């Protein structure tokens, strides 16, 4: 396969430097690495973690005077796809997206790739109009649109047509079974699933998928396929196939197009066989921006202020699956890792971050959060992320680290932000130590967003609000919204999730009620006086702004 040639882009580095995307030191390093490896500067900058694919695509589009195109929202008819063979689309990272008369619109990762344009014009006899798209999004779109893999139903029919009698664990190595497990994972990734549940029952194997926090029944698989499917998934996760009586944990590295997906696999013995849960960690889908997580402008300002402090502890609270880790990663991304020494202790390490040293906790060999934190403090850290505070020793070490000049981030499982204070004191943390070390507490939940494709105003907003006796904000019209259901959201009315938050800044006024109590009512009164909205109030504002529904806010907060 020949390597496409491209015309030079000497202005890319200068433009990125001028606009503040990279520093001179980062640009010099990238230029040296690009020259040493023979790789284009843009891809080198992405590989070093200095810019994103979208940033590069923006500057390529600007430099070539082409339009940026959102591949994820583009429908491509089959007759348009047929104009460019799959092998050429993959080789040149191009995708035909439309045709008007004698003009073929072509999305390209590199709009200056003259070889690609000439090849397609020669093949199709059409004139090409180039548009720019991020390389990673293009690779995924090519894999998605040109997919010739069978549907899950077709694969099940092919496997079961061979008969059930010979489908033992050995069948896990057969090609149809391999394709079936791969297709289950691919379908889940493309549907934005966060967890795949493979649940054995008495008469069948049930596969359910969690989308936007809600489990839905997806597929019922014949019982004779349970053994080979379980064996195949365990084999992919490098687990012990012969051990079926004790739980196991593993990991599946999975590649979809240019995306590297990690799946954390957990097995649990049940009365009808091993239950498996596969948690999907999609690094490409992670958006480490406070605005993307649903923080208001005021909340973003508060958080930006506290993470610039030289010391103190910042806690994020909420139940499992409420997005605490993503909030912590986003906060770390806004810490200047170039000038500060940043370490993490995690269980497990979910996403790798450039210029940050990350350590995996392993209690089986004595590497607990407490042991890791003691060792980490001898590594001259400025900023520390402790994945979770689970015991008094870890809590005490984290508090003392915050008092000795370190900025500490961690999580705690409590129902709301204010609940972190009595919880830590119950763990054994001295109240005076807590009041001195604690900087801020962020409580959060995730709510489903209204699908933009079928979003409409509700006609019964006023009676609903009156019935629930909801206190209305003065500056927002009391208009509620809902989703009617469409193909894009699988007729649920919801698509995607956003966070609702409450932030407590631990000011001097709170020290007394913490040390001499804790007096929760006094703390709550001070917080109200300072004008910090509760999680329900933040959710209500988002409901009036059309982000989510009132029912969702009530579901996750209890009103």
C-alpha positions in Angstrom: 0.0 0.0 0.0 1.6 3.3 -1.0 1.9 6.1 1.5 0.0 9.2 0.3 2.1 12.3 -0.1 1.0 15.7 1.2 2.1 19.2 0.7 4.0 20.8 3.6 2.1 22.9 6.3 4.8 25.2 7.7 2.2 27.5 9.3 0.5 24.9 11.5 2.9 25.1 14.4 3.0 28.9 14.3 -0.8 29.2 14.3 -1.1 26.8 17.2 1.6 28.7 19.1 0.0 32.1 18.4 -3.4 31.0 19.5 -2.1 29.5 22.8 -2.8 25.8 22.1 0.9 24.9 22.6 3.9 26.5 24.2 7.2 27.1 22.4 8.8 24.2 24.4 6.0 21.8 23.4 6.3 22.9 19.7 10.0 22.4 19.7 9.7 18.9 21.2 7.0 18.0 18.7 9.1 19.3 15.8 12.1 17.1 16.9 9.9 14.1 17.4 8.2 14.6 14.0 11.5 14.8 12.3 13.0 11.8 14.1 10.0 9.5 13.4 9.1 10.9 10.0 5.5 11.7 11.1 3.5 14.8 10.3 3.7 17.6 13.0 -0.1 17.5 13.6 -0.2 13.8 14.4 2.9 14.1 16.6 1.3 16.9 18.6 -1.8 14.6 19.1 0.4 11.7 20.1 2.1 13.8 22.7 -1.2 14.9 24.1 -0.7 18.6 23.4 -3.7 19.0 21.1 -6.8 17.0 20.1 -7.9 15.6 16.8 -10.6 18.3 16.6 -8.2 21.1 17.1 -5.9 19.8 14.3 -8.9 19.4 12.0 -10.0 23.0 12.7 -6.6 24.4 11.7 -6.4 22.1 8.6 -9.8 23.3 7.5 -8.9 26.9 8.1 -5.6 26.5 6.3 -7.2 24.8 3.3 -10.3 27.0 3.3 -12.5 23.9 3.5 -15.6 23.3 5.7 -15.5 21.2 8.9 -18.1 18.4 8.7 -19.7 16.5 11.6 -19.4 12.9 10.5 -21.4 11.6 13.4 -24.5 13.5 12.4 -24.2 12.7 8.6 -26.4 10.2 6.9 -24.7 8.6 3.9 -26.9 6.7 1.4 -25.5 3.3 0.2 -25.3 4.5 -3.4 -22.9 7.3 -2.3 -20.7 4.9 -0.3 -20.5 2.6 -3.3 -18.7 5.3 -5.2 -15.5 4.9 -3.1 -14.3 1.3 -2.3 -13.7 0.4 1.3 -9.9 -0.2 0.8 -9.4 3.3 -0.7 -11.5 4.9 2.1 -9.3 3.2 4.7 -6.0 3.9 2.9 -6.6 7.6 2.4 -8.9 8.2 5.5 -11.7 9.6 3.3 -15.4 9.2 3.3 -17.9 10.2 0.5 -20.7 12.1 2.2 -22.8 13.4 -0.7 -23.2 14.1 -4.4 -24.6 17.0 -6.3 -24.6 16.6 -10.1 -21.0 16.0 -11.1 -19.6 17.0 -7.7 -18.7 14.5 -5.1 -18.3 15.8 -1.5 -15.5 14.0 0.3 -14.7 14.2 4.0 -10.9 14.0 4.5 -8.6 13.9 7.5 -6.0 15.6 5.3 -7.6 17.9 2.8 -4.2 18.6 1.2 -3.8 15.0 0.1 -3.6 15.5 -3.6 -3.0 11.8 -4.3 -6.3 10.9 -2.7 -8.2 13.5 -4.5 -6.7 12.6 -7.9 -7.3 8.9 -7.3 -11.0 9.4 -6.4 -11.6 11.7 -9.3 -10.0 9.2 -11.7 -12.0 6.3 -10.2 -15.4 8.1 -10.2 -15.1 10.5 -13.1 -16.5 13.1 -10.7 -15.0 16.4 -9.5 -14.2 16.2 -5.8 -15.1 18.9 -3.2 -13.1 18.4 -0.1 -14.3 18.9 3.5 -12.4 18.3 6.7 -13.1 15.9 9.6 -11.1 14.8 12.6 -9.0 11.7 11.7 -10.3 9.6 14.6 -13.9 10.4 13.8 -13.3 9.5 10.2 -11.8 6.2 11.0 -14.7 5.3 13.2 -17.2 6.4 10.6 -15.5 4.4 7.8 -15.7 1.3 10.0 -19.3 2.0 10.9 -20.6 2.8 7.4 -18.7 0.1 5.5 -19.5 -2.6 8.1 -20.3 -5.8 6.3 -20.4 -7.9 9.5 -23.5 -10.0 10.1 -26.2 -9.0 12.5 -26.3 -10.7 15.9 -29.5 -12.5 14.9 -27.8 -13.9 11.7 -24.8 -15.1 13.7 -27.1 -16.8 16.2 -29.0 -18.5 13.4 -25.7 -19.7 11.9 -24.4 -21.1 15.2 -27.7 -22.8 16.2 -28.2 -24.3 12.8 -25.2 -26.6 13.6 -27.2 -28.1 16.4 -27.0 -27.6 20.2 -25.3 -30.9 21.1 -21.7 -30.0 20.3 -21.7 -26.4 21.7 -19.4 -26.9 24.7 -16.6 -24.5 25.8 -14.5 -25.7 22.9 -16.9 -23.9 20.6 -15.6 -20.6 22.0 -12.7 -20.9 19.5 -14.9 -21.3 16.5 -15.1 -18.4 14.0 -18.9 -17.7 14.4 -18.7 -17.6 18.2 -15.7 -15.2 18.0 -17.7 -13.0 15.6 -20.8 -13.1 17.8 -18.9 -11.9 20.9 -17.1 -9.2 18.9 -20.4 -8.1 17.4 -22.0 -7.8 20.8 -19.2 -5.5 21.9 -19.3 -3.4 18.7 -23.1 -3.0 18.9 -22.7 -1.9 22.5 -20.0 0.7 21.7 -22.0 2.1 18.8 -25.1 2.4 20.9 -23.2 4.4 23.7 -23.6 1.6 26.1 -21.7 1.8 29.4 -22.2 -1.7 30.7 -23.0 -5.1 29.1 -24.7 -7.6 31.4 -24.5 -11.2 30.4 -26.9 -12.9 32.8 -27.6 -16.7 32.9 -31.1 -17.8 33.6 -32.7 -21.3 33.9 -33.8 -21.5 30.2 -31.7 -18.9 28.4 -28.8 -16.4 28.5 -30.0 -12.8 28.8 -27.9 -9.9 27.5 -28.9 -6.5 28.8 -27.2 -3.2 28.1 -27.1 0.0 30.2 -27.7 3.1 28.1 -27.8 6.5 29.8 -28.0 4.8 33.2 -31.0 2.6 32.4 -30.8 -1.2 31.8 -32.8 -2.5 28.8 -33.3 -6.1 27.7 -31.5 -6.6 24.4 -31.2 -10.2 23.5 -32.3 -13.6 24.7 -29.7 -16.3 23.7 -30.5 -20.0 23.7 -29.2 -21.8 26.9 -26.8 -24.1 25.0 -24.8 -21.1 23.8 -24.1 -19.9 27.4 -21.0 -22.0 28.0 -19.1 -21.1 24.8 -20.1 -17.4 25.1 -19.0 -17.2 28.7 -15.8 -19.0 27.8 -15.1 -16.7 24.9 -15.5 -13.6 26.9 -13.4 -14.9 29.7 -10.7 -15.9 27.2 -10.7 -12.4 25.8 -10.3 -11.0 29.3 -7.4 -13.4 30.0 -9.3 -15.1 32.9 -9.1 -18.7 34.1 -11.6 -20.7 32.2 -11.5 -23.7 34.6 -12.3 -21.6 37.6 -16.1 -21.1 37.9 -16.6 -21.1 41.7 -15.0 -17.8 42.6 -15.3 -14.2 41.2 -12.7 -13.0 38.7 -11.8 -9.6 37.3 -10.1 -9.0 34.0 -9.7 -6.6 31.1 -10.4 -6.7 27.4 -8.5 -4.3 25.1 -10.7 -3.8 22.1 -10.0 -1.7 19.0 -12.8 -0.3 16.9 -11.5 1.6 13.9 -8.9 4.0 15.4 -10.5 4.0 18.8 -8.9 2.0 21.7 -11.7 0.7 23.9 -11.1 -0.9 27.3 -13.6 -3.3 28.8 -13.4 -4.1 32.5 -14.8 -7.6 33.0 -16.2 -9.0 36.2 -17.5 -12.6 36.7 -19.7 -13.8 39.5 -20.9 -17.4 40.2 -24.7 -17.7 40.3 -27.1 -20.7 40.6 -27.5 -20.8 36.8 -23.9 -20.2 35.8 -21.4 -17.4 35.7 -22.8 -13.8 35.4 -20.5 -11.4 33.5 -20.6 -7.6 33.5 -18.4 -5.7 30.9 -17.9 -2.1 31.7 -17.0 -0.1 28.6 -14.4 2.6 29.0 -14.3 4.6 25.8 -11.4 7.1 25.9 -12.5 8.6 22.6 -15.9 9.6 24.0 -14.4 11.2 27.1 -14.8 15.0 27.1 -12.7 16.5 29.8 -14.3 20.0 29.8 -16.5 21.3 32.7 -19.0 22.8 30.3 -19.4 19.4 28.6 -20.2 17.8 32.0 -23.0 20.2 32.7 -21.4 22.6 35.1 -22.9 26.1 34.9 -20.7 29.1 34.3 -20.8 30.1 38.0 -19.8 26.5 39.0 -17.0 26.4 36.5 -15.6 29.7 38.0 -15.8 28.3 41.5 -14.0 25.0 40.5 -11.4 26.8 38.5 -10.7 28.9 41.5 -10.3 26.1 44.0 -8.1 23.9 41.8 -5.6 26.8 41.5 -5.1 26.7 45.2 -1.7 25.3 46.4 -3.1 23.0 49.0 -6.3 21.6 50.5 -8.6 18.6 49.8 -11.4 18.6 47.2 -14.0 15.8 47.5 -16.4 14.6 44.9 -19.4 12.6 46.3 -22.1 10.5 44.8 -23.1 6.9 44.2 -21.3 4.5 41.9 -21.8 5.5 38.2 -22.5 9.1 38.9 -19.5 10.4 37.0 -17.2 11.2 40.0 -14.1 9.9 38.2 -14.8 11.9 35.1 -15.1 15.1 37.2 -11.8 14.4 38.9 -10.0 13.7 35.5 -11.5 17.0 34.2 -10.1 18.8 37.2 -6.7 17.2 36.8 -6.7 18.3 33.1 -7.0 21.9 34.2 -4.0 21.6 36.6 -0.8 22.8 35.1 1.0 19.4 35.0 4.0 21.0 33.2 4.8 23.1 36.3 3.5 20.8 39.0 4.2 17.2 39.9 0.9 15.3 39.6 0.3 11.7 40.8 -2.8 9.5 41.0 -3.7 6.3 43.0 -6.6 4.5 41.2 -8.5 1.3 41.4 -8.5 0.8 38.4 -6.7 3.2 36.2 -9.6 4.1 33.8 -7.9 6.6 31.4 -4.3 7.4 30.8 -3.4 11.1 31.0 -0.3 12.7 29.6 2.4 14.1 32.0 0.6 12.5 35.0 2.1 9.5 36.9 -0.7 7.0 37.6 -0.5 4.1 40.0 -2.8 1.1 40.2 -3.9 0.0 43.7 -3.6 -3.7 44.3 -4.7 -4.8 47.8 -3.7 -8.5 47.2 -0.1 -7.5 47.4 -0.5 -4.9 50.1 -0.7 -1.9 47.7 -3.7 -0.3 49.3 -4.7 3.3 49.0 -3.1 4.1 52.3 0.1 2.2 51.5 0.3 3.8 48.1 -0.4 7.3 49.5 2.4 6.9 52.1 4.9 5.9 49.3 3.6 8.6 46.9 4.2 11.4 49.5 7.9 10.6 49.3 7.8 11.3 45.5 7.7 15.1 45.9 4.1 15.6 44.7 2.3 18.9 44.3 -1.1 17.4 43.3 -2.5 14.0 44.3 -5.6 12.2 43.2 -6.7 9.4 45.6 -9.3 7.3 43.8 -11.5 6.8 46.9 -11.4 7.3 50.6 -12.4 4.0 52.1 -11.0 3.9 55.6 -9.6 6.0 58.4 -6.0 5.5 57.6 -6.4 6.8 54.0 -8.6 9.7 55.2 -6.1 10.8 57.8 -3.2 10.6 55.3 -5.2 12.6 52.7 -6.1 15.3 55.3 -2.5 15.6 56.6 -1.2 15.7 53.0 -3.6 18.6 52.3 -2.3 20.4 55.4 1.3 20.0 54.4 1.2 21.8 51.1 -0.4 19.3 48.7 -3.6 19.7 46.7 -5.6 16.5 47.1 -8.5 15.2 45.0 -10.6 12.2 46.1 -14.1 10.7 46.1 -16.5 9.5 48.8 -19.8 7.6 48.6 -22.4 9.8 50.2 -25.9 10.8 49.2 -25.1 14.6 49.0 -22.2 16.9 49.4 -23.0 17.9 53.0 -23.1 14.2 54.0 -19.3 13.9 53.4 -18.6 15.8 56.7 -20.3 13.5 59.2 -19.2 10.5 57.1 -15.5 11.4 57.5 -15.9 12.2 61.2 -17.6 8.8 61.6 -14.6 7.2 59.9 -12.4 8.7 62.7 -11.1 11.9 61.2 -10.7 14.6 63.8 -13.1 17.4 63.3 -10.5 20.1 63.7 -8.3 18.3 61.1 -11.3 18.1 58.7 -12.2 21.8 59.0 -8.6 22.9 58.3 -7.9 20.6 55.4 -11.2 20.6 53.5 -11.5 23.1 50.7 -14.6 22.1 48.8 -17.1 19.3 48.3 -18.8 18.6 45.0 -22.0 16.4 45.1 -23.3 15.1 41.8 -25.7 12.8 39.9 -26.2 12.1 36.3 -29.6 12.8 34.6 -30.7 11.7 31.1 -30.8 14.5 28.5 -33.9 15.1 26.4 -33.3 13.8 22.8 -32.7 16.9 20.6 -34.4 15.1 17.7 -37.8 14.9 19.4 -37.7 17.6 22.0 -41.0 19.5 22.5 -42.5 21.9 25.0 -44.9 20.4 27.5 -48.4 21.9 27.6 -49.1 20.9 31.2 -46.0 22.7 32.8 -48.0 24.9 35.2 -50.3 22.3 36.7 -47.4 19.8 37.1 -45.3 22.4 38.9 -48.2 23.4 41.1 -49.0 19.8 42.0 -45.4 19.2 43.0 -45.1 22.5 44.8 -41.9 23.3 43.1 -40.2 26.6 44.0 -39.6 28.4 40.8 -36.4 30.4 39.9 -37.2 34.1 39.3 -35.0 34.5 36.2 -36.3 31.5 34.1 -39.7 31.0 32.6 -41.5 28.0 34.2 -41.6 26.0 30.9 -40.9 22.2 31.0 -39.8 20.1 28.0 -40.0 16.4 27.1 -39.0 14.0 24.3 -41.7 12.3 22.3 -39.5 9.4 21.2 -37.8 8.9 17.8 -35.5 6.5 16.0 -32.4 8.4 17.2 -33.2 7.8 20.9 -34.8 4.3 20.4 -38.2 5.9 21.3 -37.1 6.7 24.9 -37.2 10.5 24.5 -33.7 10.6 26.1 -30.2 10.7 24.5 -27.0 11.2 26.5 -26.5 12.3 30.0 -25.4 15.5 31.9 -24.5 16.1 35.5 -26.4 18.0 38.2 -24.3 19.4 41.0 -24.0 21.1 44.3 -20.8 22.7 45.4 -19.9 23.5 49.0 -17.0 25.9 49.5 -15.6 25.3 53.0 -15.2 28.9 54.2 -14.2 30.2 57.7 -17.9 30.4 58.7 -18.2 26.6 58.4 -15.2 25.8 60.6 -17.2 26.3 63.9 -20.2 24.1 63.0 -17.8 21.4 61.7 -15.5 21.4 64.8 -18.2 21.7 67.4 -20.7 19.2 66.0 -20.9 18.6 63.2 -24.0 20.8 63.3 -25.5 19.9 59.9 -28.4 22.3 60.2 -26.1 25.2 60.9 -23.9 24.2 58.0 -26.9 24.0 55.7 -28.1 27.4 56.9 -24.7 29.0 56.1 -24.6 27.3 52.7 -28.0 28.7 51.9 -27.0 32.2 53.0 -23.9 32.0 50.7 -26.3 31.3 47.8 -24.9 27.9 46.9 -27.7 26.0 45.0 -28.6 22.4 46.0 -28.4 19.5 43.6 -32.2 19.6 43.1 -32.2 23.3 42.4 -29.4 22.8 39.8 -31.5 20.0 38.2 -34.6 22.2 38.2 -32.8 24.9 36.4 -31.6 22.4 33.8 -35.2 21.1 33.4 -36.4 24.7 32.7 -33.6 25.2 30.3 -34.7 22.1 28.3 -31.6 19.9 29.2 -33.6 17.3 31.0 -37.1 16.5 32.4 -38.5 17.3 35.8 -39.2 13.5 36.2 -35.5 12.8 35.7 -34.5 15.3 38.3 -36.9 13.9 40.8 -35.8 10.3 40.0 -32.2 10.9 40.8 -32.6 13.4 43.7 -35.8 12.3 45.3 -37.0 15.9 45.2 
